Amino acid sequence: MNRLNMFLLTALVLCALSLVNAQHQARQLFVELDRAQAEEKQLNIDWSRLQYEQGALGKSARIADIASKQLKMAPAQAGRTLYLQGFADMPAGASNAAAAASAPTASGVRP
């Protein structure tokens, strides 16, 4: 009977240690899960902020403002604009031949 009691006592201590170890691992996993959820929340906040900034940076008014102030660009003026005529009325094969004929050569003189 004495050996049986010692065996049962040893089994009880091992089961208790196993239970403590399992609870410790569960707590560690819970803390890790909590950290991952906090990181996910922060990443979602950053994503929303970046989408808002991208929308604000892409607005045409902001682009026009940067073009005029920082890049010193001006809108196209009708007097300085060259309009090409005749290419839209030609068939597809003829427009390539006409474009090649009207293109300047290496010397800058058209044939």
N, C-alpha and C positions, 0 to 999 in steps of 0.2 A: 504494500500500500504506500510505503514511503516513496518508492520510485515513481509511482503513478502521480503522486502529489507534486513531486519535483518536475516531472514532465509537463503537467498541467500548468504549474506556476511559470515555467519557462515559456510555454506556448502563450500564456496570458500576457507576459511581459513583451514578447515579440509582437503580438497583436496590438498592444497598446502603443508600442513604438511605431509600428506601421501606420496606425491611425494618426498619430501626431505628425508623422512625415507627410501623409496624404493631406492633412489640413494645412500644413505649412505650404505645400505646393499649390493648393487651391487658393490660398491667400496671395501667393506670388503671382499666379495667373490672373487673379482678379485685379491686382494693382497694375499689371501689364496691360490688361484690357482697358482699364480706366485711362491710362496714359495714351493708349492708341486712340481711344475715343476723343480725348482732348486734342490730340494732334489732328484727327480728322476734322474736328470742328474748326480749328485754326486754319487748316488748309481750305476748307469751304469758305471761310471768311476772306482769305487771301484771294481765292478764285473769283468771288463776287466783286471784290475791289478791283482786280485786274480787268474784269469784263467791263466794269463801269469806266475805268480809265481808258480802255481801248475805244469804247464808244465815244468818250469825250474827245480823244485825240483824233478820231476820224471824222469829226464834223467839218463840213465844208467851210463854215465861217472861220473856224480856227486855222484851217489850212490856208485860206485866203489871207488871213491876218499875218501868219508867219511868212507867206510868200511875199507880201508887200513890205513888211517891216524888216525882217531879218535877211531875206534873200534879195531885196530890192527889185522884185519883179513887178511888172505892170501888165494889165490886161491887154490882149491883142487889139490893135487899132485897125479900123477898116482900111485906112490909107496904106498901111504897111503889109496888108495881107494879100498874098498871091492866090488867085483862084485858077484852077486848071479846068479847061473846058474840052469837051469832045470825047473824053475817055469813057464816059458812062453810056454814050449812045452806040458805041462800037460793039461788035460781037467779041466773044472771049478770045478767039485766036487773033483777031485784028488788033485788039488793044495791046497785046504783047509786041506785035510787029511795029505798031505806031510808037509805042514807048521806046523801043530800041532805036527807031529812026530819029526820034526827037532828043535822045540822050546825047550829051556832049561826048566827044571822043577824048583821047588822052591829050591831044594838043589844045583842047578847049574849043575847037571849031566843029560845027555840025557838017556832015557830008551833004 
